[in-house]
Amino acid sequence: MFDLRRLWGGRRGSKEQAKERLQLILIHDRSSLSPELLDLIKQRILTVLNEFVEIDEHGLAIDLEQTDDASALITNIPIKAVRRNVRV
């Protein structure tokens, strides 16, 4: 699974950085989404969710899976708490 929090500046070694960059390239190749567009999608999902809930980023994972006829964005987003002061 792709670890999103590492993408945005978590501490890691050069081996881990290279591995995650390769994962992004593979995701791009399989989905025909550019890495920049995939990154933007992930950022916007987290921005919207953060308006309503507090997210536990330690367990956060967002992955793109592809079959022969479809792509799926698979997410695991642990929620710590629901924000009660949200206007609907």
N, C-alpha and C positions, 0 to 999 in steps of 0.2 A: 504494500500500500504506500501511496505517496504521502509524505508527512509535510503538510502545508506550512506549519510554523517554522520549519527549517528554511523554507523558501524565502521567508521575510526576515532573515537575519539571525536565526539561532546560531549558537556556536557549534562548529563542526570542523572536522579535519578536511584536508584537501581530497582525500579518497572519497569521503562521504559527499562532498560538493560535486565531484566529478560524476558519482553515481546518480545523484539527483538530476544533474544536467542531462545525463544520458536518458533518464526516465522521461524528462520533459520532451526530449527529441523524439523518443519512441511514441509518446502519446500524440505528439504532433503528426508524426508520420501515419499513425493508425487512424486518426480521426479527421485529418485534413483541416484541423483547427490550428492556427498559428499558436506558438507558445505564449505570445503576448495576449492574444484573445482569451486563451484558457486562463491565464493569470488574472486578467480583468474580470472574467466571469467569477472566479473564486473570490476575488476581493469584494465584488459587489454583493455576492451571497452573504459573506461575513458582515459587511456593512449593514445590510438590511436586518439580518438576524440580531446583530448587536443592539438594534433599536428596541427589540422586544425581550431579549433574554441575555443573560450573562453566560458566555461560553467558556468551557474548560478547554483551553488550547493545548493542554498536555495530551489529551486523547483525540484531538482533532485529526481527521484524515479525509481527504477528498481525492477520488481516483476516477479516471475515465476508463471504462471498459468497452471493448468493441467485439461484436460478433460479426458474422458475415453480412447481416442485413441491418444492423442497428448499433448505435453507440449509447452508452448510459453513463451518466455522472453519478457515481456511488459516493455517498457521504456518511461519515460517522462524526457527528457533532455533539459531544456531551454538553448538556445544559446544566449549569450550576444553579441558576435561579431565574425566575420570571420577573421582568421589570414591571412593577405595579403602577407606575406613574405614566404609562403610555396612553396617549390620546388616540381614540379610534375614530 
